[in-house]
Amino acid sequence: MSETLDTKGAAELLHVSIQLTQRLASRGEIPAVQLGKSFLFLKSDLIQWLTERARNEQRQRQEQVELADIMPRPIRPRGRPRKQMVN
């Protein structure tokens, strides 16, 4: 049987506050079962959720780096700007 966690245990596993864990669970952003006013978490589900999120974020960062490599860099003028002469 999978190990179950209460909200405090899930918060410790995710390294976030209990309040944030409750908010994420109530929004359905992390896998949880609501029993009355409390949430119950499967440790294996949370680890799988973290793994998938880490992979997605890594993929997004790699795409941003690839885009930055092909985008031309803006040319910035050097030195102090010249004074504009008003006629």
mmCIF file of the C-alpha atoms, coordinates in Angstrom:
data_MODEL
# 
_entry.id   MODEL 
# 
loop_
_atom_site.group_PDB 
_atom_site.id 
_atom_site.type_symbol 
_atom_site.label_atom_id 
_atom_site.label_alt_id 
_atom_site.label_comp_id 
_atom_site.label_asym_id 
_atom_site.label_entity_id 
_atom_site.label_seq_id 
_atom_site.pdbx_PDB_ins_code 
_atom_site.Cartn_x 
_atom_site.Cartn_y 
_atom_site.Cartn_z 
_atom_site.occupancy 
_atom_site.B_iso_or_equiv 
_atom_site.pdbx_formal_charge 
_atom_site.auth_seq_id 
_atom_site.auth_comp_id 
_atom_site.auth_asym_id 
_atom_site.auth_atom_id 
_atom_site.pdbx_PDB_model_num 
ATOM 1  C CA . MET A 1 1  ? 0.000   0.000  0.000   1.00 0.00 ? 1  MET A CA 1 
ATOM 2  C CA . SER A 1 2  ? 1.194   3.521  -0.796  1.00 0.00 ? 2  SER A CA 1 
ATOM 3  C CA . GLU A 1 3  ? 2.216   5.809  2.014   1.00 0.00 ? 3  GLU A CA 1 
ATOM 4  C CA . THR A 1 4  ? -0.322  8.527  2.752   1.00 0.00 ? 4  THR A CA 1 
ATOM 5  C CA . LEU A 1 5  ? 0.444   12.013 4.028   1.00 0.00 ? 5  LEU A CA 1 
ATOM 6  C CA . ASP A 1 6  ? -1.606  14.645 5.776   1.00 0.00 ? 6  ASP A CA 1 
ATOM 7  C CA . THR A 1 7  ? -1.333  18.289 4.761   1.00 0.00 ? 7  THR A CA 1 
ATOM 8  C CA . LYS A 1 8  ? 1.637   18.897 7.048   1.00 0.00 ? 8  LYS A CA 1 
ATOM 9  C CA . GLY A 1 9  ? 3.515   15.885 5.647   1.00 0.00 ? 9  GLY A CA 1 
ATOM 10 C CA . ALA A 1 10 ? 2.748   16.927 2.071   1.00 0.00 ? 10 ALA A CA 1 
ATOM 11 C CA . ALA A 1 11 ? 3.936   20.467 2.815   1.00 0.00 ? 11 ALA A CA 1 
ATOM 12 C CA . GLU A 1 12 ? 7.208   19.118 4.206   1.00 0.00 ? 12 GLU A CA 1 
ATOM 13 C CA . LEU A 1 13 ? 7.697   16.893 1.158   1.00 0.00 ? 13 LEU A CA 1 
ATOM 14 C CA . LEU A 1 14 ? 7.070   19.821 -1.201  1.00 0.00 ? 14 LEU A CA 1 
ATOM 15 C CA . HIS A 1 15 ? 9.073   22.275 0.940   1.00 0.00 ? 15 HIS A CA 1 
ATOM 16 C CA . VAL A 1 16 ? 6.198   24.764 1.057   1.00 0.00 ? 16 VAL A CA 1 
ATOM 17 C CA . SER A 1 17 ? 3.859   26.069 3.749   1.00 0.00 ? 17 SER A CA 1 
ATOM 18 C CA . ILE A 1 18 ? 0.816   24.181 4.967   1.00 0.00 ? 18 ILE A CA 1 
ATOM 19 C CA . GLN A 1 19 ? -1.392  27.031 3.723   1.00 0.00 ? 19 GLN A CA 1 
ATOM 20 C CA . LEU A 1 20 ? 0.047   26.825 0.206   1.00 0.00 ? 20 LEU A CA 1 
ATOM 21 C CA . THR A 1 21 ? -0.385  23.043 0.210   1.00 0.00 ? 21 THR A CA 1 
ATOM 22 C CA . GLN A 1 22 ? -4.044  23.416 1.201   1.00 0.00 ? 22 GLN A CA 1 
ATOM 23 C CA . ARG A 1 23 ? -4.584  26.072 -1.475  1.00 0.00 ? 23 ARG A CA 1 
ATOM 24 C CA . LEU A 1 24 ? -2.963  23.946 -4.206  1.00 0.00 ? 24 LEU A CA 1 
ATOM 25 C CA . ALA A 1 25 ? -5.004  20.903 -3.153  1.00 0.00 ? 25 ALA A CA 1 
ATOM 26 C CA . SER A 1 26 ? -8.294  22.825 -3.040  1.00 0.00 ? 26 SER A CA 1 
ATOM 27 C CA . ARG A 1 27 ? -7.629  24.190 -6.545  1.00 0.00 ? 27 ARG A CA 1 
ATOM 28 C CA . GLY A 1 28 ? -6.810  20.716 -7.838  1.00 0.00 ? 28 GLY A CA 1 
ATOM 29 C CA . GLU A 1 29 ? -3.261  21.729 -8.765  1.00 0.00 ? 29 GLU A CA 1 
ATOM 30 C CA . ILE A 1 30 ? -1.719  18.886 -6.775  1.00 0.00 ? 30 ILE A CA 1 
ATOM 31 C CA . PRO A 1 31 ? -3.186  15.382 -6.417  1.00 0.00 ? 31 PRO A CA 1 
ATOM 32 C CA . ALA A 1 32 ? -5.192  15.016 -3.216  1.00 0.00 ? 32 ALA A CA 1 
ATOM 33 C CA . VAL A 1 33 ? -8.375  13.545 -1.790  1.00 0.00 ? 33 VAL A CA 1 
ATOM 34 C CA . GLN A 1 34 ? -10.549 15.728 0.390   1.00 0.00 ? 34 GLN A CA 1 
ATOM 35 C CA . LEU A 1 35 ? -11.959 14.003 3.456   1.00 0.00 ? 35 LEU A CA 1 
ATOM 36 C CA . GLY A 1 36 ? -14.235 16.451 5.224   1.00 0.00 ? 36 GLY A CA 1 
ATOM 37 C CA . LYS A 1 37 ? -12.204 19.616 5.654   1.00 0.00 ? 37 LYS A CA 1 
ATOM 38 C CA . SER A 1 38 ? -8.845  17.811 5.463   1.00 0.00 ? 38 SER A CA 1 
ATOM 39 C CA . PHE A 1 39 ? -6.806  16.571 2.550   1.00 0.00 ? 39 PHE A CA 1 
ATOM 40 C CA . LEU A 1 40 ? -5.067  13.227 2.163   1.00 0.00 ? 40 LEU A CA 1 
ATOM 41 C CA . PHE A 1 41 ? -2.129  12.798 -0.199  1.00 0.00 ? 41 PHE A CA 1 
ATOM 42 C CA . LEU A 1 42 ? -0.377  9.773  -1.652  1.00 0.00 ? 42 LEU A CA 1 
ATOM 43 C CA . LYS A 1 43 ? 3.367   10.276 -1.408  1.00 0.00 ? 43 LYS A CA 1 
ATOM 44 C CA . SER A 1 44 ? 3.932   8.510  -4.732  1.00 0.00 ? 44 SER A CA 1 
ATOM 45 C CA . ASP A 1 45 ? 1.431   10.826 -6.478  1.00 0.00 ? 45 ASP A CA 1 
ATOM 46 C CA . LEU A 1 46 ? 3.173   13.927 -5.127  1.00 0.00 ? 46 LEU A CA 1 
ATOM 47 C CA . ILE A 1 47 ? 6.588   12.639 -6.203  1.00 0.00 ? 47 ILE A CA 1 
ATOM 48 C CA . GLN A 1 48 ? 5.217   11.886 -9.677  1.00 0.00 ? 48 GLN A CA 1 
ATOM 49 C CA . TRP A 1 49 ? 3.654   15.379 -9.835  1.00 0.00 ? 49 TRP A CA 1 
ATOM 50 C CA . LEU A 1 50 ? 6.987   16.955 -8.842  1.00 0.00 ? 50 LEU A CA 1 
ATOM 51 C CA . THR A 1 51 ? 8.838   14.895 -11.446 1.00 0.00 ? 51 THR A CA 1 
ATOM 52 C CA . GLU A 1 52 ? 6.459   15.920 -14.234 1.00 0.00 ? 52 GLU A CA 1 
ATOM 53 C CA . ARG A 1 53 ? 6.567   19.579 -13.189 1.00 0.00 ? 53 ARG A CA 1 
ATOM 54 C CA . ALA A 1 54 ? 10.371  19.568 -13.060 1.00 0.00 ? 54 ALA A CA 1 
ATOM 55 C CA . ARG A 1 55 ? 10.561  18.054 -16.555 1.00 0.00 ? 55 ARG A CA 1 
ATOM 56 C CA . ASN A 1 56 ? 8.095   20.604 -17.951 1.00 0.00 ? 56 ASN A CA 1 
ATOM 57 C CA . GLU A 1 57 ? 9.945   23.520 -16.389 1.00 0.00 ? 57 GLU A CA 1 
ATOM 58 C CA . GLN A 1 58 ? 13.288  22.221 -17.652 1.00 0.00 ? 58 GLN A CA 1 
ATOM 59 C CA . ARG A 1 59 ? 11.835  21.881 -21.164 1.00 0.00 ? 59 ARG A CA 1 
ATOM 60 C CA . GLN A 1 60 ? 10.527  25.465 -21.003 1.00 0.00 ? 60 GLN A CA 1 
ATOM 61 C CA . ARG A 1 61 ? 13.900  26.801 -19.841 1.00 0.00 ? 61 ARG A CA 1 
ATOM 62 C CA . GLN A 1 62 ? 15.666  24.955 -22.659 1.00 0.00 ? 62 GLN A CA 1 
ATOM 63 C CA . GLU A 1 63 ? 13.240  26.417 -25.205 1.00 0.00 ? 63 GLU A CA 1 
ATOM 64 C CA . GLN A 1 64 ? 13.860  29.922 -23.849 1.00 0.00 ? 64 GLN A CA 1 
ATOM 65 C CA . VAL A 1 65 ? 17.623  29.439 -24.138 1.00 0.00 ? 65 VAL A CA 1 
ATOM 66 C CA . GLU A 1 66 ? 17.269  28.140 -27.689 1.00 0.00 ? 66 GLU A CA 1 
ATOM 67 C CA . LEU A 1 67 ? 15.109  31.123 -28.649 1.00 0.00 ? 67 LEU A CA 1 
ATOM 68 C CA . ALA A 1 68 ? 17.554  33.543 -27.049 1.00 0.00 ? 68 ALA A CA 1 
ATOM 69 C CA . ASP A 1 69 ? 20.377  31.985 -29.068 1.00 0.00 ? 69 ASP A CA 1 
ATOM 70 C CA . ILE A 1 70 ? 18.657  32.588 -32.415 1.00 0.00 ? 70 ILE A CA 1 
ATOM 71 C CA . MET A 1 71 ? 17.189  36.013 -31.640 1.00 0.00 ? 71 MET A CA 1 
ATOM 72 C CA . PRO A 1 72 ? 19.430  38.895 -32.699 1.00 0.00 ? 72 PRO A CA 1 
ATOM 73 C CA . ARG A 1 73 ? 20.712  41.013 -29.854 1.00 0.00 ? 73 ARG A CA 1 
ATOM 74 C CA . PRO A 1 74 ? 19.752  44.689 -29.939 1.00 0.00 ? 74 PRO A CA 1 
ATOM 75 C CA . ILE A 1 75 ? 22.505  47.128 -30.843 1.00 0.00 ? 75 ILE A CA 1 
ATOM 76 C CA . ARG A 1 76 ? 23.054  49.644 -28.097 1.00 0.00 ? 76 ARG A CA 1 
ATOM 77 C CA . PRO A 1 77 ? 24.799  52.926 -28.778 1.00 0.00 ? 77 PRO A CA 1 
ATOM 78 C CA . ARG A 1 78 ? 28.031  53.412 -26.880 1.00 0.00 ? 78 ARG A CA 1 
ATOM 79 C CA . GLY A 1 79 ? 29.098  56.472 -24.953 1.00 0.00 ? 79 GLY A CA 1 
ATOM 80 C CA . ARG A 1 80 ? 26.994  59.351 -23.781 1.00 0.00 ? 80 ARG A CA 1 
ATOM 81 C CA . PRO A 1 81 ? 24.029  60.440 -25.864 1.00 0.00 ? 81 PRO A CA 1 
ATOM 82 C CA . ARG A 1 82 ? 24.555  63.587 -27.901 1.00 0.00 ? 82 ARG A CA 1 
ATOM 83 C CA . LYS A 1 83 ? 22.670  66.719 -26.964 1.00 0.00 ? 83 LYS A CA 1 
ATOM 84 C CA . GLN A 1 84 ? 19.791  67.519 -29.248 1.00 0.00 ? 84 GLN A CA 1 
ATOM 85 C CA . MET A 1 85 ? 19.966  70.995 -30.783 1.00 0.00 ? 85 MET A CA 1 
ATOM 86 C CA . VAL A 1 86 ? 16.605  72.767 -30.698 1.00 0.00 ? 86 VAL A CA 1 
ATOM 87 C CA . ASN A 1 87 ? 16.040  75.261 -33.536 1.00 0.00 ? 87 ASN A CA 1 
# 
